[in-house]
Amino acid sequence: MGRIVIDKEECKGCYICVNACPKGLLKKSETRNEHGDYPVEFVGDEGSCIGCAMCAQSCPDVAIKEVYR
């Protein structure tokens, strides 16, 4: 099973991935990145991500990658 890694500096805060996650595990961060955007952040616990990679596939900025354990 995979897990996701979010590059918060590449994320422009479009939040397409938030709607793409079937488990609702992504949300807008309360902290800005170096570009002044509010990136997404993972809010689930270890094991809650099902590894579908819908978030990564929907990200227009390629700021989310799925990695395998």
Backbone as CSV, one residue per row, in Angstrom:
resi,resn,N_x,N_y,N_z,CA_x,CA_y,CA_z,C_x,C_y,C_z
1,MET,0.834,-1.177,0.000,0.000,0.000,0.000,0.878,1.241,0.000
2,GLY,0.412,2.282,-0.616,1.191,3.507,-0.703,0.786,4.538,0.331
3,ARG,1.493,5.621,0.327,1.143,6.782,1.130,1.481,7.998,0.292
4,ILE,0.992,9.150,0.663,1.247,10.343,-0.135,2.252,11.254,0.547
5,VAL,2.943,12.016,-0.287,3.866,13.041,0.176,3.467,14.321,-0.544
6,ILE,3.235,15.380,0.219,2.827,16.659,-0.343,4.004,17.617,-0.303
7,ASP,4.347,18.172,-1.472,5.375,19.203,-1.544,4.670,20.536,-1.313
8,LYS,4.696,21.019,-0.086,3.941,22.212,0.289,4.422,23.471,-0.424
9,GLU,5.655,23.481,-0.881,6.163,24.650,-1.601,5.691,24.665,-3.063
10,GLU,5.364,23.514,-3.605,4.852,23.428,-4.978,3.342,23.606,-5.049
11,CYS,2.655,23.340,-3.953,1.193,23.423,-3.917,0.757,24.885,-4.020
12,LYS,-0.153,25.163,-4.967,-0.648,26.525,-5.158,-2.009,26.733,-4.520
13,GLY,-2.518,25.725,-3.829,-3.766,25.877,-3.108,-5.008,25.882,-3.978
14,CYS,-5.056,25.045,-4.993,-6.261,24.964,-5.830,-7.314,24.067,-5.180
15,TYR,-6.887,23.158,-4.317,-7.736,22.266,-3.524,-8.546,21.264,-4.344
16,ILE,-8.139,21.019,-5.572,-8.784,19.982,-6.384,-8.613,18.627,-5.705
17,CYS,-7.463,18.407,-5.127,-7.174,17.136,-4.459,-8.072,16.902,-3.250
18,VAL,-8.466,17.975,-2.576,-9.328,17.848,-1.396,-10.636,17.168,-1.794
19,ASN,-11.188,17.585,-2.928,-12.429,16.986,-3.422,-12.201,15.604,-4.029
20,ALA,-10.995,15.332,-4.479,-10.692,14.053,-5.122,-10.484,12.918,-4.120
21,CYS,-10.128,13.236,-2.899,-9.846,12.203,-1.895,-11.149,11.555,-1.416
22,PRO,-11.326,10.266,-1.688,-12.562,9.607,-1.276,-12.696,9.440,0.239
23,LYS,-11.607,9.551,0.959,-11.634,9.410,2.422,-11.667,10.758,3.151
24,GLY,-11.560,11.870,2.408,-11.589,13.194,3.038,-10.401,13.467,3.924
25,LEU,-9.209,13.052,3.480,-8.014,13.136,4.321,-7.127,14.349,4.038
26,LEU,-7.598,15.257,3.198,-6.822,16.453,2.877,-7.619,17.694,3.240
27,LYS,-6.918,18.738,3.699,-7.572,20.004,4.010,-6.610,21.152,3.750
28,LYS,-7.151,22.338,3.719,-6.356,23.548,3.554,-5.540,23.779,4.820
29,SER,-4.261,24.033,4.642,-3.387,24.328,5.773,-3.690,25.719,6.310
30,GLU,-3.402,25.942,7.552,-3.552,27.275,8.144,-2.256,28.075,8.051
31,THR,-1.213,27.456,7.489,0.099,28.083,7.362,0.430,28.301,5.895
32,ARG,0.914,29.473,5.568,1.294,29.790,4.185,2.645,29.162,3.835
33,ASN,2.827,28.872,2.550,4.137,28.420,2.077,4.962,29.637,1.657
34,GLU,6.138,29.419,1.108,7.028,30.538,0.763,6.468,31.429,-0.341
35,HIS,5.452,30.945,-1.078,4.834,31.734,-2.151,3.600,32.488,-1.665
36,GLY,3.232,32.290,-0.412,2.072,32.953,0.153,0.772,32.188,-0.005
37,ASP,0.856,30.963,-0.540,-0.328,30.130,-0.722,-0.557,29.271,0.516
38,TYR,-1.791,28.865,0.708,-2.123,27.922,1.771,-2.160,26.530,1.144
39,PRO,-1.128,25.738,1.320,-1.096,24.409,0.704,-2.050,23.445,1.399
40,VAL,-2.244,22.296,0.782,-3.045,21.261,1.431,-2.167,20.500,2.419
41,GLU,-2.818,19.851,3.356,-2.107,18.997,4.292,-2.924,17.743,4.546
42,PHE,-2.226,16.700,4.893,-2.832,15.406,5.189,-3.336,15.437,6.623
43,VAL,-4.592,15.033,6.835,-5.164,15.091,8.174,-5.522,13.717,8.735
44,GLY,-5.201,12.677,8.016,-5.493,11.331,8.503,-4.374,10.800,9.367
45,ASP,-4.611,9.661,9.966,-3.555,9.012,10.727,-2.906,7.936,9.858
46,GLU,-1.813,7.416,10.319,-1.087,6.379,9.585,-2.033,5.222,9.300
47,GLY,-2.164,4.849,8.068,-3.016,3.740,7.701,-4.392,4.148,7.207
48,SER,-4.776,5.418,7.379,-6.102,5.840,6.922,-6.154,6.071,5.412
49,CYS,-5.023,6.368,4.802,-4.943,6.541,3.346,-5.030,5.163,2.694
50,ILE,-5.910,5.032,1.701,-6.077,3.745,1.027,-5.133,3.584,-0.167
51,GLY,-4.337,4.617,-0.461,-3.354,4.526,-1.533,-3.942,4.563,-2.931
52,CYS,-5.099,5.188,-3.091,-5.742,5.231,-4.413,-5.058,6.213,-5.356
53,ALA,-4.339,7.191,-4.816,-3.601,8.208,-5.560,-4.501,9.150,-6.361
54,MET,-5.776,9.228,-6.011,-6.667,10.162,-6.693,-6.206,11.608,-6.478
55,CYS,-5.676,11.894,-5.308,-5.174,13.241,-5.032,-3.996,13.576,-5.943
56,ALA,-3.066,12.654,-6.055,-1.886,12.873,-6.894,-2.262,13.000,-8.366
57,GLN,-3.198,12.180,-8.802,-3.633,12.230,-10.203,-4.370,13.517,-10.533
58,SER,-5.042,14.103,-9.564,-5.819,15.316,-9.821,-5.003,16.597,-9.676
59,CYS,-3.822,16.520,-9.102,-3.015,17.719,-8.821,-2.391,18.282,-10.104
60,PRO,-2.808,19.488,-10.513,-2.248,20.073,-11.738,-0.798,20.533,-11.583
61,ASP,-0.339,20.687,-10.352,1.022,21.154,-10.100,1.990,20.035,-9.745
62,VAL,1.518,18.807,-9.768,2.320,17.632,-9.416,2.995,17.830,-8.057
63,ALA,2.217,18.368,-7.115,2.730,18.632,-5.776,2.494,17.446,-4.834
64,ILE,1.758,16.433,-5.302,1.479,15.258,-4.476,1.999,14.034,-5.194
65,LYS,2.733,13.232,-4.470,3.254,11.982,-5.043,2.877,10.827,-4.129
66,GLU,2.631,9.684,-4.747,2.387,8.487,-3.968,3.701,7.740,-3.856
67,VAL,4.051,7.345,-2.667,5.264,6.561,-2.448,4.855,5.257,-1.798
68,TYR,5.641,4.244,-2.030,5.329,2.920,-1.498,6.210,2.617,-0.318
69,ARG,5.651,1.972,0.661,6.354,1.642,1.901,7.303,0.510,1.709
